[in-house]
Amino acid sequence: MLKKYFRRLESIIALAQSLMTPKQFIFLSSVLIGISCSLAVIVLKTFAHSVFSFATYINGILKLSFINSILPIVGILLTVFVVKKVLNGTIQKGTSQILYAVAKKASIIPRKQMYAQIVTSSLTVGLGGSAGLESPIVITGAAFGSNFAQNYKMSYKDRTLMIGCGVAAGIAAAFNAPIAGVLFAIEVLLVDVSISAFTPIMISAATGALVSAIVLDESILLSFKKQENFDYHNIPFYVILGVLTGLVAIYYSRNFQRVEHYFAKQQIGPYKKALIGSSLLALLIFIFPTLFGEGYESIKSLSETDPGQLLDNTLFADFRNNHWVLLLFVGATMMVKVFASGLTIGSGGNGGNFAPSLFLGSYLGYFFSKLVTLIGLSKLPISNFTMVGMAGILSGLFHAPLTAIFLIAEITGGYGLMIPLMMVSSISFAISKRFEKYSLDVKGLAKKGHAFTSNKDSNILSTLDIDSIIQCDYLTVHPDENLSKLVDLISHSNQVVFAVVDNEKDLLGVVHFNDIREIIFNAYRVKYTQIKDVMKTPAATISSFDSMEIVMSKFEKTKSAFLPVLRNEKYYGFISKSIALEAYRTKLRSMTIE
């Protein structure tokens, strides 16, 4: 019955496509994708919130902290089971996969990603895994956009635009923050879009936020009502917070990858790996119960009048009114959060680092402002610092300062904190960028040679395949031959550059037509001059395994029109600068979203 309904809906959309102009259909598509993504968000968020409420309710009755520790073990094991038995043993994690799909796979994302992320992340995070739902939401939105475009035979440019619409709608629906959704899609994923592409992305984000606001209970969304006025006297403390958030973002990024890589290297079965990792996570949650799930409830608690409730139903419940014990608890939780998230995802669970970054930022902002207040240095607005700290960590971890600024501005219900948000986010971004060239999600791609940054040239060059522009059919010459052989080759080919190689295919030098132009018109010199007498050492050589960014850098430094290519230290062919630039221009035209 459901299948029949969807087929009828597809027929209606196909009819609309035939009656509309391409631009009108893109606008309609952005609305439909926004609705689809928001519904996925509603399912995920409702399930995760229901499980958290149930676990809290059971804890309140039984007063047993270990109840919360059991659920994540079950959730991660179930996630591994689903991946292995239902999803053919693989699932994509992290928003970097979207970047890779856009650049290397013509914006085609597997159909299974439309449901795989919802199922696995709801099991992992919904049952207490210490990660976030936003990255799975983003991948799901991108999959909706990509597959919608494929279904209606849209071009590569339009498929990419639909991916951006899905991403923006997902973030907008998750936080009821449409501006942040648009900025995240453009700042983090689609770094090269024209002004006209904003409209469908904005429509999709607004649609996602609207559906989410209508259907989702406000208590499920991360939102804040308490906010104090900005006092310019606190500017020095905001500057210090910016520095701290930048350093903590680096700490999180590096340690998260260490934990994840440690599990990746273990040669053990997936269930055993999941059991070991989830058991360690259970221990951390037993000591620090606020690590359970996304952690948004504890973030709200920190900004309210009674943050001591964080210690309820913990080993430290007797000290709930002791400010110093609460401060130490918050500080310790903040430092171990990275290991909880690393264990969750590294052991086989599915989730993202968006929610952990907000968790970490709120805890850091509270810790810093409360410490300054307790030691009597100044009385700081703790709720403001708690919220601004979230923007700092988000900016430093994802290298997305604009997204961080407007996300926190939107979820706090106003722009009264705009100045400190801008200060803390920019400082954190600058510090993180200084020590970490790539954001957390992009680092993995960078290590594989697939880095995508805000530099448009680097992004395009990284997508070009060097093998496609190497010319391997160039004729070669031997150093002991005389120029008559070379003159004969020139007269029967279009080559202007020749590689000089020995019998073992070792590159000894190159001869360019322009360098011997005067000699070849002198028959005597042609007959008695050997090639080794006129060959030159190449200005640079290229490895067939070099990236295109390295290739173009060598062309720029040497000012050469041709450079020889080596494979396994042997001569392999030539790359022409003109051909490389033509490949760049062709790729640029195909990738530009209009």
Secondary structure, 3 states (H helix, E strand, C coil): CHHHHHHHHHHHHHHHHHHCCHHHHHHHHHHHHHHHHHHHHHHHHHHHHHHHHHHHHHHHHHCCCHHHHHHHHHHHHHHHHHHHHCCCCCCCCCCHHHHHHHHHCCCCCCCCHHHHHHHHHHHHHHCCCCCECHHHHHHHHHHHHHHHHHHCCCCHHHHHHHHHHHHHHHHHHHHCCHHHHHHHHHHHHCCCECHHHHHHHHHHHHHHHHHHHHHCCCCCCCCCCCCCCCCHHHHHHHHHHHHHHHHHHHHHHHHHHHHHHHHHHCCCCHHHHHHHHHHHHHHHHHHCHHHCCCCHHHHHHHCCCCHHHHHCCCCCHHHCCCHHHHHHHHHHHHHHHHHHHHHHHHCCCCCECHHHHHHHHHHHHHHHHHHHHHCCCCCCCHHHHHHHHHHHHHHHHHCCHHHHHHHHHHHCCCCCCHHHHHHHHHHHHHHHHHHCCCCHHHHHHHHCCCCCCCCHHHHHHHHCCHHHCEECCCCEECCCCEHHHHHHHHHCCCCCEEEEECCCCCEEEEEEHHHCCCHHHCHHHHHHCEHHHHCECCCCCEECCCCHHHHHHHHHHHCCCEEEEEECCEEEEEEEHHHHHHHHHHHHHHHCEC
